[in-house]
Amino acid sequence: MLKKIDTPLGHWILLVSLSIVWGSSFILIKRGLDTFSFEQVASLRLFIAFVFLTFLGRKHYKSVPKNKLWPLFLTGLIGNGLPAFLFTKSQTFLDSGLVGILNVLTPLYTLFIGLFFFKLKVNLINYLGIAIGMLGTIYLLFPDIQAFNETTLLYSCYVLLATVCYGWSTNIIKANLHDLNAVQITTVAFTFIGPWAGVYLFSTDFIKIMQTNPTAWASLGYISILAIIGTAISVIVFNKLIKMTGALFATSCTYIIPIVAILWGLLDQEQITMHHIGGFSIILGGVYLVNKRA
């Protein structure tokens, strides 16, 4: 099915679809945190996605070349495992809309890492985009001296670290896994992290919470949607988009993700200020220039 959409229009359809799905993931994480700890939410997300992918892509295990196991492991750990915990941890303090805005830095780090470690060729205007994007981030994170506090900075750094992880993973997929099927990449990558997430999950008080907390099943439902649609299926589509277009175009879905996250945040009565919109606009300009070709 994805082969039929390998056209310029199809690429944009996939990009916008991913943006809408992933932009909605922050509010789903927030609903999961209504009941569970951030570690449990992240573990549930990874474990449910792993179980789903095991059934969906089980036929791909036998055909994985041994020399691809290391980059697949890195993709699973860096591209899926660590970000799941980092994003969820950040939302124990930051609003989902702000987390979505910070996520727009993913293409910048994708470019940085591709440039220095994967011999990615860029133009002068791309460097200008990096500078503008970083200025926008500084503006967003430091509204004024009085409002600054170490906790906000710390939790924002969790998001920034997650975007760095995405940048590494995206470049690894494009450089080392371009000859593998997107379902194969996603299934095997999650096999490296999913079982461990399950072991950790059931070592916590997860079962007790499910038995005693009246909101547990609702939160589990939100996390299941996040795991199956927002993680397993979306990562397959994302990996395919990387293979069809390239790392920078695929990560451009972060253009639209913050807009979706902000809209969900407003519906959930979060405070989104003009300062947030201004910071996002500066970052968006930088990311546009990062992707611009002379």
N, C-alpha and C positions, 0 to 999 in steps of 0.2 A: 504493500500500500504506500509506504514512504517513498518507494522508487518512483511512483507516478507523480509525486509532488516535487521532484527534483528539478524545479524551474524557478526563475527569479520570483515570480508571483507566489509559488509554493513556499519558497524560503521565507518570504515575509509573513505568510499565513502561519507557518510554524512558529516564527519569532513572536508574533503578537499573541498567539495561543499560549505559548510558554510564559509570556509576560503576565497574562491574566491569571494563569494557574499559580505561578510562583508568587505573584503579587498578593494572592489570596492566602498564601501559606502562613503569613505572619499572624493573621487573625485566628487561623486554626491552631497555631502554636499557643496563642494567648488563651483560647478556650481549653486547650489541654492542660495549661498551667492552672486553671481554676481548681483542678483536683489533684494533679500529680506534681512531683518535683521536676525540676528541669532535666535531671538525669533520667528519670522515668519516661518523660515525654520523648526525649531524644532516642532512648533505647527502644521504646515502642515503635517509633517511626522507622528505625532501621530494621528491627526484627520483623515487623509486619511486611515491609517492603521486600525483605529477603525471602520470606515464606511465599509471597505472591510471585516473585521472580523465579523461584525454584521450580514452581509448576509451569510458569510461562516459558522459561528458557532452558529447561532441563536437558534438552537434546543437544545443546551447544557445549556441554562440559567436555565431551570426548574429543572434540576437534580443536581444542585450545593448544597452540604450540607452547612448548616449555619455556622458550625464550620470551614469551609474552606474560608470563606469570608475575614477574617483578613489576612491570609497569601497571598491570591490572591490580596488583596489591596496592600500589601507590595511589592509583585512581580511586579505589575503594576507601582507603584510609584518609587521604588528603582531600579528595573531591566530594566525599559523602559522609564519612564517619565523623571527622573533626568538625566540619561546619554544622552538622546537626546539633552537636552539643554547644558549640559557640553561639549560634543564633538563638537557641533556646535559653541559654544562660543570660544573654543580653536582654531578652524580653522579660526577665524577672525584675528589671528596673526601668528599661527604656520602653516608650510607647512603640507599638508595631509600625506606625507610620514613619517614625524617625529611623527605625531599623531598616525599613524599606528604602529610605532615602540614602542611607550610608552604603547600602548594597550596590549603588550605582557605580562605585569605584572598581567593581570587578574588571571591566575592560581595561582600566588603567594598569592594574597589576598584571593582567594578561599580557599587555604590551611590554611592560617592564621585564617580566620574566622571559617572554619570547625573545626580546631584544638581546638580553645578556646571556641567556642560557640555550636558546634554540635558534640563534642566527636569523631572527625575524627581521626583514627589511622594512624600514619605515622612512617617512619623509620628514622634513623640518617642521611642517605644520603639526605632525603627530606629537613632536616634543612640546610644542606650544600647548597642545591639548593637555598633556600631562601636567604642565605647570599650572594651567587654569584649573584643572580638576583638583589639584592639591590645595590651591588657594581657596576653592569653594569648600573643601572639607574643613580647612582651618577656620574659615568663617562660620561654618555650621556648628563646629564643636566648641568654639569659644565666642559665644554671643557677646559677653562683656565680662569684665573682671569680677564683678559682684556675683554674677550668676554662675560663675565657674565653680565646680567642685570636683574633687578627685574621683568620686563615685561615678559621676557622669562620664568622665574621661575613661575610667577603667572599663565600664560596660560598653562604651563606644569602641574601645580597642578590641573587644571580643568580636564585634562585627567586622572591623577592619582586618583582623587576622583571618576570619572566615573568607573574606574576599581574596586575600592572598592565596589561601588554599585553593579556591576556585581557579585562580589564575594559573597556578602550577598544574593542577589537574587537567585543565583545558589544553594546555600546551603539550602535556604528556600524551593525551589522546590523539591530538593532531600529528605529533611527531612519531609516536611509537606504536599506535594501535589503529592506524588508518586502514589497515588491511583486514580488520576484524569486523564482524557484523555488530551493529549497535546493540541488539538484544544480547549478544554474546558478551560484549564488553560490560554491560550493566549487570547481567546475571552473575558473571564470575567475580566482578569487583565487589558486589554485595555479599558474595559467599565468604569473602575474607573478613567481613566485619559483622554481618548479620547474626551468626551463631553466638559470637561473643556478647553482642548487645542483648540477646535473649538470656544468656547465662547471668549477666549482670542484673537484668530486669527482675528475674525470678528470685534473685538473692536479696531483693529489697522487700518492702512491705506492700508490694503491688497487689498480691492476692487479698490481703486484708482490706486494703482500700476498696477493691472491687466488691467485697462482701459487705462493707459497712457504710461507705460514702454514697449518699443518694444521687450525687452528680457524676459518679464514676462512669456509668455506661454512656452518658452523653459525651463526656470528655473522650472516652475511648472511641466513640463514633467519629468525632472530629479528627482525632489522630489517625484513625484508619483511612479516612478520606485523604488526609495529608500524605500518608505512607503510600497508598496505592496510586492515587492520581497525581498528587503533587511531588512524589518522589520516584517510585518505580517506573511508571509510564512516562513521566516527564523527563526523567534522566535518559531513557531510551531515545526519546525524540531529540533531546539536546545533543546526545552523542552522535546521532545521525546528522543533525544539523552542522555540527563541527566538521564531520567528514565531507559533507556536501559543499560547505561554504568556506570554512576556516574559523580559527579561534576568535578573532576580533568580531566578526559578524555575529557569531553565535552568542557571545557574551553581551551583545548589544541589546538583548532582551531586557537588560537592566535599565534601559531608557524608560520603559513603560512600567516596570515593576513598582517603582516608588509611587507613581500616580494611582495604581490600583490599591497599594497599601494605604496611601493617604485617604482614599475614598472609604475603604473599610474602617480606618481609624475614626473618621468623622462620623460614620454610622454607629460606631461603638462609643461615641462621645469622648474621644481623645482630643487633646488640645494640639492643633496644628496651627502654628503661627506664621505670619508673613516672613519671619526670619528663616523658618524652615524652608519655605517656598523659595526665598531668595538664595539660600545656600544650595538648594537642589538645582536651581536654574543655572548657577555658575558651574556646578559640577557637570550638568547636562551639556553645557557649551563645550567644556573640556573634553568630555567623552565623544561628542560629535567630531571634534577636530582630531581626536585619536584615531578614529575610524575613517577619516577623510583621505582620499587618495588623490595625488596630484594629477 
